[in-house]
Amino acid sequence: MEKEDKIVVLKKYTNAIDANIVKGALEASGIPAGVIVDSTANAIWMAPVRLVVFERDLELAKQVISEADMAASEDAEETTED
């Protein structure tokens, strides 16, 4: 399997909602992404939800997540200042 085809875990989440929000941000940036949920284990909150990307997109995806986290922090600060 070539590096371009390998799927890797970018980040683990405790719920699918958060994972899908970040997935949407990645896809809006042109990075294909997926969310893997083990429905059996997740039904009892035992397994993390995995956000996956192609290995070739891993570094760019990390950058997008970092920028999104910074923007979310700034939004939260502005909300608390009001």
Secondary structure in CASP SS format (residue, H / E / C, confidence):
PFRMAT SS
TARGET T0000
AUTHOR 0000-0000-0000
METHOD secondary structure of the structure
MODEL  1
M C 1.00
E C 1.00
K C 1.00
E C 1.00
D C 1.00
K C 1.00
I E 1.00
V E 1.00
V E 1.00
L E 1.00
K E 1.00
K E 1.00
Y E 1.00
T C 1.00
N C 1.00
A H 1.00
I H 1.00
D H 1.00
A H 1.00
N H 1.00
I H 1.00
V H 1.00
K H 1.00
G H 1.00
A H 1.00
L H 1.00
E H 1.00
A H 1.00
S C 1.00
G C 1.00
I C 1.00
P C 1.00
A E 1.00
G E 1.00
V E 1.00
I E 1.00
V C 1.00
D C 1.00
S H 1.00
T H 1.00
A H 1.00
N H 1.00
A C 1.00
I C 1.00
W C 1.00
M C 1.00
A C 1.00
P C 1.00
V E 1.00
R E 1.00
L E 1.00
V E 1.00
V E 1.00
F E 1.00
E H 1.00
R H 1.00
D H 1.00
L H 1.00
E H 1.00
L H 1.00
A H 1.00
K H 1.00
Q H 1.00
V H 1.00
I H 1.00
S H 1.00
E H 1.00
A H 1.00
D H 1.00
M H 1.00
A H 1.00
A H 1.00
S H 1.00
E H 1.00
D H 1.00
A H 1.00
E H 1.00
E H 1.00
T H 1.00
T H 1.00
E H 1.00
D C 1.00
END
